[in-house]
Amino acid sequence: MSLSINEANPKASAFGSERIQEILDQTGCVGIRIYNGYYDSKRRFVLVGVDEDGNDMTSGRILDYSTPCPPYCAPSTSLG
């Protein structure tokens, strides 16, 4: 199966470890939930902290910017 992938529909995104750690370091955060979102008609991944009850921590740190692939892809990967 071959997928047509372009900048409007990324196949992956990279987030910096410091930004992810900012989410995890929030008081009460036990994990991260990833949503598919849109910005400027382009699909983006959005990361939000999750508390022990499974609630999104929307009043805290939210990551909505990443380095999309394409065009910024790993030179070689077996994942896609």
PDB file as gemmi writes it, atoms N, CA and C in Angstrom:
CRYST1    1.000    1.000    1.000  90.00  90.00  90.00 P 1                      
ATOM      1  N   MET A   1       0.844  -1.174   0.000  1.00  0.00           N  
ATOM      2  CA  MET A   1       0.000   0.000   0.000  1.00  0.00           C  
ATOM      3  C   MET A   1       0.888   1.234   0.000  1.00  0.00           C  
ATOM      4  N   SER A   2       0.557   2.186  -0.813  1.00  0.00           N  
ATOM      5  CA  SER A   2       1.324   3.428  -0.898  1.00  0.00           C  
ATOM      6  C   SER A   2       0.420   4.597  -0.537  1.00  0.00           C  
ATOM      7  N   LEU A   3       0.916   5.468   0.323  1.00  0.00           N  
ATOM      8  CA  LEU A   3       0.147   6.635   0.731  1.00  0.00           C  
ATOM      9  C   LEU A   3       0.715   7.874   0.074  1.00  0.00           C  
ATOM     10  N   SER A   4      -0.150   8.779  -0.316  1.00  0.00           N  
ATOM     11  CA  SER A   4       0.292  10.066  -0.828  1.00  0.00           C  
ATOM     12  C   SER A   4       0.424  11.011   0.357  1.00  0.00           C  
ATOM     13  N   ILE A   5       1.646  11.375   0.682  1.00  0.00           N  
ATOM     14  CA  ILE A   5       1.914  12.213   1.843  1.00  0.00           C  
ATOM     15  C   ILE A   5       2.445  13.554   1.365  1.00  0.00           C  
ATOM     16  N   ASN A   6       1.931  14.635   1.934  1.00  0.00           N  
ATOM     17  CA  ASN A   6       2.444  15.957   1.610  1.00  0.00           C  
ATOM     18  C   ASN A   6       2.439  16.813   2.866  1.00  0.00           C  
ATOM     19  N   GLU A   7       2.839  18.068   2.734  1.00  0.00           N  
ATOM     20  CA  GLU A   7       2.931  18.931   3.906  1.00  0.00           C  
ATOM     21  C   GLU A   7       1.588  19.151   4.592  1.00  0.00           C  
ATOM     22  N   ALA A   8       0.489  19.080   3.860  1.00  0.00           N  
ATOM     23  CA  ALA A   8      -0.830  19.271   4.467  1.00  0.00           C  
ATOM     24  C   ALA A   8      -1.247  18.049   5.279  1.00  0.00           C  
ATOM     25  N   ASN A   9      -0.623  16.924   5.004  1.00  0.00           N  
ATOM     26  CA  ASN A   9      -0.938  15.671   5.694  1.00  0.00           C  
ATOM     27  C   ASN A   9       0.352  14.979   6.111  1.00  0.00           C  
ATOM     28  N   PRO A  10       0.984  15.466   7.178  1.00  0.00           N  
ATOM     29  CA  PRO A  10       2.267  14.881   7.583  1.00  0.00           C  
ATOM     30  C   PRO A  10       2.122  13.432   8.026  1.00  0.00           C  
ATOM     31  N   LYS A  11       3.193  12.666   7.815  1.00  0.00           N  
ATOM     32  CA  LYS A  11       3.196  11.282   8.285  1.00  0.00           C  
ATOM     33  C   LYS A  11       3.838  11.172   9.660  1.00  0.00           C  
ATOM     34  N   ALA A  12       4.523  12.237  10.084  1.00  0.00           N  
ATOM     35  CA  ALA A  12       5.165  12.250  11.400  1.00  0.00           C  
ATOM     36  C   ALA A  12       5.433  13.693  11.812  1.00  0.00           C  
ATOM     37  N   SER A  13       5.733  13.877  13.084  1.00  0.00           N  
ATOM     38  CA  SER A  13       6.133  15.183  13.611  1.00  0.00           C  
ATOM     39  C   SER A  13       7.136  14.954  14.723  1.00  0.00           C  
ATOM     40  N   ALA A  14       8.069  15.880  14.854  1.00  0.00           N  
ATOM     41  CA  ALA A  14       9.066  15.792  15.923  1.00  0.00           C  
ATOM     42  C   ALA A  14       8.821  16.905  16.936  1.00  0.00           C  
ATOM     43  N   PHE A  15       8.862  16.538  18.222  1.00  0.00           N  
ATOM     44  CA  PHE A  15       8.729  17.488  19.324  1.00  0.00           C  
ATOM     45  C   PHE A  15      10.007  17.428  20.147  1.00  0.00           C  
ATOM     46  N   GLY A  16      10.509  18.568  20.575  1.00  0.00           N  
ATOM     47  CA  GLY A  16      11.709  18.600  21.407  1.00  0.00           C  
ATOM     48  C   GLY A  16      11.455  18.019  22.788  1.00  0.00           C  
ATOM     49  N   SER A  17      12.472  17.370  23.337  1.00  0.00           N  
ATOM     50  CA  SER A  17      12.327  16.730  24.647  1.00  0.00           C  
ATOM     51  C   SER A  17      12.037  17.743  25.753  1.00  0.00           C  
ATOM     52  N   GLU A  18      12.595  18.944  25.642  1.00  0.00           N  
ATOM     53  CA  GLU A  18      12.341  19.965  26.667  1.00  0.00           C  
ATOM     54  C   GLU A  18      10.872  20.362  26.697  1.00  0.00           C  
ATOM     55  N   ARG A  19      10.262  20.462  25.537  1.00  0.00           N  
ATOM     56  CA  ARG A  19       8.838  20.841  25.467  1.00  0.00           C  
ATOM     57  C   ARG A  19       7.953  19.723  26.020  1.00  0.00           C  
ATOM     58  N   ILE A  20       8.289  18.490  25.706  1.00  0.00           N  
ATOM     59  CA  ILE A  20       7.525  17.360  26.245  1.00  0.00           C  
ATOM     60  C   ILE A  20       7.681  17.307  27.760  1.00  0.00           C  
ATOM     61  N   GLN A  21       8.889  17.540  28.243  1.00  0.00           N  
ATOM     62  CA  GLN A  21       9.141  17.523  29.687  1.00  0.00           C  
ATOM     63  C   GLN A  21       8.351  18.615  30.394  1.00  0.00           C  
ATOM     64  N   GLU A  22       8.160  19.777  29.736  1.00  0.00           N  
ATOM     65  CA  GLU A  22       7.356  20.855  30.326  1.00  0.00           C  
ATOM     66  C   GLU A  22       5.933  20.388  30.595  1.00  0.00           C  
ATOM     67  N   ILE A  23       5.395  19.578  29.704  1.00  0.00           N  
ATOM     68  CA  ILE A  23       4.051  19.026  29.915  1.00  0.00           C  
ATOM     69  C   ILE A  23       4.079  18.061  31.094  1.00  0.00           C  
ATOM     70  N   LEU A  24       5.023  17.133  31.090  1.00  0.00           N  
ATOM     71  CA  LEU A  24       5.092  16.107  32.132  1.00  0.00           C  
ATOM     72  C   LEU A  24       5.396  16.676  33.512  1.00  0.00           C  
ATOM     73  N   ASP A  25       6.090  17.807  33.579  1.00  0.00           N  
ATOM     74  CA  ASP A  25       6.454  18.415  34.861  1.00  0.00           C  
ATOM     75  C   ASP A  25       5.312  19.189  35.524  1.00  0.00           C  
ATOM     76  N   GLN A  26       4.176  19.326  34.846  1.00  0.00           N  
ATOM     77  CA  GLN A  26       3.045  20.031  35.446  1.00  0.00           C  
ATOM     78  C   GLN A  26       2.517  19.246  36.650  1.00  0.00           C  
ATOM     79  N   THR A  27       2.136  19.958  37.683  1.00  0.00           N  
ATOM     80  CA  THR A  27       1.566  19.324  38.867  1.00  0.00           C  
ATOM     81  C   THR A  27       0.330  18.515  38.484  1.00  0.00           C  
ATOM     82  N   GLY A  28       0.323  17.239  38.838  1.00  0.00           N  
ATOM     83  CA  GLY A  28      -0.827  16.374  38.578  1.00  0.00           C  
ATOM     84  C   GLY A  28      -0.797  15.664  37.238  1.00  0.00           C  
ATOM     85  N   CYS A  29       0.199  15.935  36.422  1.00  0.00           N  
ATOM     86  CA  CYS A  29       0.272  15.303  35.102  1.00  0.00           C  
ATOM     87  C   CYS A  29       0.839  13.892  35.229  1.00  0.00           C  
ATOM     88  N   VAL A  30       0.123  12.920  34.641  1.00  0.00           N  
ATOM     89  CA  VAL A  30       0.578  11.529  34.682  1.00  0.00           C  
ATOM     90  C   VAL A  30       0.856  10.965  33.287  1.00  0.00           C  
ATOM     91  N   GLY A  31       0.615  11.755  32.257  1.00  0.00           N  
ATOM     92  CA  GLY A  31       0.847  11.282  30.894  1.00  0.00           C  
ATOM     93  C   GLY A  31       0.538  12.354  29.877  1.00  0.00           C  
ATOM     94  N   ILE A  32       0.588  11.958  28.614  1.00  0.00           N  
ATOM     95  CA  ILE A  32       0.348  12.873  27.500  1.00  0.00           C  
ATOM     96  C   ILE A  32      -0.667  12.251  26.555  1.00  0.00           C  
ATOM     97  N   ARG A  33      -1.597  13.073  26.068  1.00  0.00           N  
ATOM     98  CA  ARG A  33      -2.545  12.651  25.037  1.00  0.00           C  
ATOM     99  C   ARG A  33      -2.199  13.425  23.766  1.00  0.00           C  
ATOM    100  N   ILE A  34      -2.291  12.738  22.624  1.00  0.00           N  
ATOM    101  CA  ILE A  34      -1.976  13.355  21.338  1.00  0.00           C  
ATOM    102  C   ILE A  34      -3.243  13.415  20.495  1.00  0.00           C  
ATOM    103  N   TYR A  35      -3.549  14.617  20.014  1.00  0.00           N  
ATOM    104  CA  TYR A  35      -4.710  14.836  19.156  1.00  0.00           C  
ATOM    105  C   TYR A  35      -4.257  15.198  17.749  1.00  0.00           C  
ATOM    106  N   ASN A  36      -5.091  14.884  16.775  1.00  0.00           N  
ATOM    107  CA  ASN A  36      -4.910  15.381  15.416  1.00  0.00           C  
ATOM    108  C   ASN A  36      -5.660  16.696  15.327  1.00  0.00           C  
ATOM    109  N   GLY A  37      -4.981  17.740  14.878  1.00  0.00           N  
ATOM    110  CA  GLY A  37      -5.613  19.044  14.756  1.00  0.00           C  
ATOM    111  C   GLY A  37      -5.279  19.671  13.418  1.00  0.00           C  
ATOM    112  N   TYR A  38      -5.773  20.887  13.202  1.00  0.00           N  
ATOM    113  CA  TYR A  38      -5.507  21.619  11.964  1.00  0.00           C  
ATOM    114  C   TYR A  38      -5.077  23.036  12.287  1.00  0.00           C  
ATOM    115  N   TYR A  39      -4.122  23.536  11.514  1.00  0.00           N  
ATOM    116  CA  TYR A  39      -3.684  24.922  11.605  1.00  0.00           C  
ATOM    117  C   TYR A  39      -3.336  25.362  10.191  1.00  0.00           C  
ATOM    118  N   ASP A  40      -3.915  26.466   9.748  1.00  0.00           N  
ATOM    119  CA  ASP A  40      -3.692  26.941   8.373  1.00  0.00           C  
ATOM    120  C   ASP A  40      -3.991  25.847   7.353  1.00  0.00           C  
ATOM    121  N   SER A  41      -5.055  25.113   7.569  1.00  0.00           N  
ATOM    122  CA  SER A  41      -5.481  24.026   6.689  1.00  0.00           C  
ATOM    123  C   SER A  41      -4.471  22.887   6.596  1.00  0.00           C  
ATOM    124  N   LYS A  42      -3.528  22.844   7.521  1.00  0.00           N  
ATOM    125  CA  LYS A  42      -2.555  21.752   7.548  1.00  0.00           C  
ATOM    126  C   LYS A  42      -2.757  20.943   8.817  1.00  0.00           C  
ATOM    127  N   ARG A  43      -2.688  19.632   8.668  1.00  0.00           N  
ATOM    128  CA  ARG A  43      -2.873  18.752   9.814  1.00  0.00           C  
ATOM    129  C   ARG A  43      -1.668  18.868  10.743  1.00  0.00           C  
ATOM    130  N   ARG A  44      -1.947  18.952  12.035  1.00  0.00           N  
ATOM    131  CA  ARG A  44      -0.896  19.059  13.046  1.00  0.00           C  
ATOM    132  C   ARG A  44      -1.245  18.150  14.213  1.00  0.00           C  
ATOM    133  N   PHE A  45      -0.219  17.716  14.928  1.00  0.00           N  
ATOM    134  CA  PHE A  45      -0.423  16.941  16.138  1.00  0.00           C  
ATOM    135  C   PHE A  45      -0.374  17.892  17.328  1.00  0.00           C  
ATOM    136  N   VAL A  46      -1.277  17.686  18.284  1.00  0.00           N  
ATOM    137  CA  VAL A  46      -1.373  18.539  19.468  1.00  0.00           C  
ATOM    138  C   VAL A  46      -1.197  17.648  20.694  1.00  0.00           C  
ATOM    139  N   LEU A  47      -0.273  18.025  21.584  1.00  0.00           N  
ATOM    140  CA  LEU A  47       0.007  17.255  22.792  1.00  0.00           C  
ATOM    141  C   LEU A  47      -0.482  18.017  24.008  1.00  0.00           C  
ATOM    142  N   VAL A  48      -1.163  17.304  24.906  1.00  0.00           N  
ATOM    143  CA  VAL A  48      -1.697  17.910  26.122  1.00  0.00           C  
ATOM    144  C   VAL A  48      -1.477  16.939  27.283  1.00  0.00           C  
ATOM    145  N   GLY A  49      -1.224  17.485  28.456  1.00  0.00           N  
ATOM    146  CA  GLY A  49      -1.064  16.653  29.636  1.00  0.00           C  
ATOM    147  C   GLY A  49      -2.380  16.014  30.050  1.00  0.00           C  
ATOM    148  N   VAL A  50      -2.274  14.877  30.744  1.00  0.00           N  
ATOM    149  CA  VAL A  50      -3.442  14.149  31.236  1.00  0.00           C  
ATOM    150  C   VAL A  50      -3.264  13.937  32.735  1.00  0.00           C  
ATOM    151  N   ASP A  51      -4.341  14.180  33.503  1.00  0.00           N  
ATOM    152  CA  ASP A  51      -4.257  13.972  34.951  1.00  0.00           C  
ATOM    153  C   ASP A  51      -4.637  12.535  35.311  1.00  0.00           C  
ATOM    154  N   GLU A  52      -4.568  12.205  36.593  1.00  0.00           N  
ATOM    155  CA  GLU A  52      -4.814  10.818  37.031  1.00  0.00           C  
ATOM    156  C   GLU A  52      -6.234  10.339  36.770  1.00  0.00           C  
ATOM    157  N   ASP A  53      -7.168  11.263  36.542  1.00  0.00           N  
ATOM    158  CA  ASP A  53      -8.544  10.885  36.227  1.00  0.00           C  
ATOM    159  C   ASP A  53      -8.782  10.763  34.726  1.00  0.00           C  
ATOM    160  N   GLY A  54      -7.727  10.973  33.929  1.00  0.00           N  
ATOM    161  CA  GLY A  54      -7.862  10.877  32.480  1.00  0.00           C  
ATOM    162  C   GLY A  54      -8.330  12.150  31.813  1.00  0.00           C  
ATOM    163  N   ASN A  55      -8.360  13.256  32.571  1.00  0.00           N  
ATOM    164  CA  ASN A  55      -8.800  14.535  32.012  1.00  0.00           C  
ATOM    165  C   ASN A  55      -7.650  15.260  31.324  1.00  0.00           C  
ATOM    166  N   ASP A  56      -7.952  15.916  30.210  1.00  0.00           N  
ATOM    167  CA  ASP A  56      -6.968  16.765  29.553  1.00  0.00           C  
ATOM    168  C   ASP A  56      -6.693  17.982  30.425  1.00  0.00           C  
ATOM    169  N   MET A  57      -5.435  18.358  30.531  1.00  0.00           N  
ATOM    170  CA  MET A  57      -5.035  19.519  31.328  1.00  0.00           C  
ATOM    171  C   MET A  57      -4.955  20.739  30.405  1.00  0.00           C  
ATOM    172  N   THR A  58      -6.119  21.170  29.917  1.00  0.00           N  
ATOM    173  CA  THR A  58      -6.175  22.228  28.908  1.00  0.00           C  
ATOM    174  C   THR A  58      -5.817  23.610  29.434  1.00  0.00           C  
ATOM    175  N   SER A  59      -5.776  23.785  30.744  1.00  0.00           N  
ATOM    176  CA  SER A  59      -5.368  25.086  31.278  1.00  0.00           C  
ATOM    177  C   SER A  59      -3.855  25.135  31.479  1.00  0.00           C  
ATOM    178  N   GLY A  60      -3.170  24.040  31.161  1.00  0.00           N  
ATOM    179  CA  GLY A  60      -1.721  23.971  31.312  1.00  0.00           C  
ATOM    180  C   GLY A  60      -1.008  24.100  29.983  1.00  0.00           C  
ATOM    181  N   ARG A  61       0.180  23.540  29.927  1.00  0.00           N  
ATOM    182  CA  ARG A  61       1.031  23.598  28.738  1.00  0.00           C  
ATOM    183  C   ARG A  61       0.462  22.698  27.653  1.00  0.00           C  
ATOM    184  N   ILE A  62       0.305  23.243  26.447  1.00  0.00           N  
ATOM    185  CA  ILE A  62      -0.160  22.487  25.290  1.00  0.00           C  
ATOM    186  C   ILE A  62       0.845  22.690  24.164  1.00  0.00           C  
ATOM    187  N   LEU A  63       1.256  21.619  23.530  1.00  0.00           N  
ATOM    188  CA  LEU A  63       2.157  21.720  22.384  1.00  0.00           C  
ATOM    189  C   LEU A  63       1.343  21.604  21.111  1.00  0.00           C  
ATOM    190  N   ASP A  64       1.395  22.637  20.296  1.00  0.00           N  
ATOM    191  CA  ASP A  64       0.668  22.601  19.033  1.00  0.00           C  
ATOM    192  C   ASP A  64       1.572  22.965  17.865  1.00  0.00           C  
ATOM    193  N   TYR A  65       2.875  22.996  18.123  1.00  0.00           N  
ATOM    194  CA  TYR A  65       3.825  23.256  17.049  1.00  0.00           C  
ATOM    195  C   TYR A  65       4.897  22.174  17.078  1.00  0.00           C  
ATOM    196  N   SER A  66       5.186  21.635  15.929  1.00  0.00           N  
ATOM    197  CA  SER A  66       6.208  20.600  15.818  1.00  0.00           C  
ATOM    198  C   SER A  66       6.931  20.766  14.489  1.00  0.00           C  
ATOM    199  N   THR A  67       7.918  19.929  14.276  1.00  0.00           N  
ATOM    200  CA  THR A  67       8.626  19.897  13.004  1.00  0.00           C  
ATOM    201  C   THR A  67       8.012  18.769  12.182  1.00  0.00           C  
ATOM    202  N   PRO A  68       7.221  19.113  11.149  1.00  0.00           N  
ATOM    203  CA  PRO A  68       6.495  18.088  10.399  1.00  0.00           C  
ATOM    204  C   PRO A  68       7.368  17.351   9.379  1.00  0.00           C  
ATOM    205  N   CYS A  69       6.978  16.116   9.119  1.00  0.00           N  
ATOM    206  CA  CYS A  69       7.586  15.289   8.079  1.00  0.00           C  
ATOM    207  C   CYS A  69       6.479  14.850   7.130  1.00  0.00           C  
ATOM    208  N   PRO A  70       6.556  15.209   5.871  1.00  0.00           N  
ATOM    209  CA  PRO A  70       7.538  16.070   5.254  1.00  0.00           C  
ATOM    210  C   PRO A  70       7.309  17.534   5.613  1.00  0.00           C  
ATOM    211  N   PRO A  71       8.267  18.364   5.393  1.00  0.00           N  
ATOM    212  CA  PRO A  71       9.506  18.162   4.651  1.00  0.00           C  
ATOM    213  C   PRO A  71      10.694  17.752   5.518  1.00  0.00           C  
ATOM    214  N   TYR A  72      10.565  17.811   6.851  1.00  0.00           N  
ATOM    215  CA  TYR A  72      11.702  17.533   7.734  1.00  0.00           C  
ATOM    216  C   TYR A  72      11.649  16.093   8.234  1.00  0.00           C  
ATOM    217  N   CYS A  73      12.062  15.168   7.386  1.00  0.00           N  
ATOM    218  CA  CYS A  73      11.988  13.743   7.708  1.00  0.00           C  
ATOM    219  C   CYS A  73      13.357  13.186   8.085  1.00  0.00           C  
ATOM    220  N   ALA A  74      13.326  12.092   8.826  1.00  0.00           N  
ATOM    221  CA  ALA A  74      14.562  11.372   9.135  1.00  0.00           C  
ATOM    222  C   ALA A  74      15.152  10.844   7.830  1.00  0.00           C  
ATOM    223  N   PRO A  75      16.481  10.868   7.689  1.00  0.00           N  
ATOM    224  CA  PRO A  75      17.081  10.397   6.441  1.00  0.00           C  
ATOM    225  C   PRO A  75      16.790   8.922   6.157  1.00  0.00           C  
ATOM    226  N   SER A  76      16.628   8.136   7.216  1.00  0.00           N  
ATOM    227  CA  SER A  76      16.364   6.715   7.029  1.00  0.00           C  
ATOM    228  C   SER A  76      15.580   6.205   8.229  1.00  0.00           C  
ATOM    229  N   THR A  77      14.452   5.565   7.966  1.00  0.00           N  
ATOM    230  CA  THR A  77      13.650   4.994   9.043  1.00  0.00           C  
ATOM    231  C   THR A  77      12.851   3.811   8.516  1.00  0.00           C  
ATOM    232  N   SER A  78      12.607   2.849   9.359  1.00  0.00           N  
ATOM    233  CA  SER A  78      11.787   1.703   8.970  1.00  0.00           C  
ATOM    234  C   SER A  78      10.320   1.927   9.330  1.00  0.00           C  
ATOM    235  N   LEU A  79      10.017   3.106   9.906  1.00  0.00           N  
ATOM    236  CA  LEU A  79       8.652   3.372  10.372  1.00  0.00           C  
ATOM    237  C   LEU A  79       7.770   4.041   9.331  1.00  0.00           C  
ATOM    238  N   GLY A  80       8.271   4.395   8.214  1.00  0.00           N  
ATOM    239  CA  GLY A  80       7.390   4.998   7.237  1.00  0.00           C  
ATOM    240  C   GLY A  80       8.112   5.828   6.267  1.00  0.00           C  
TER     241      GLY A  80                                                      
END                                                                             
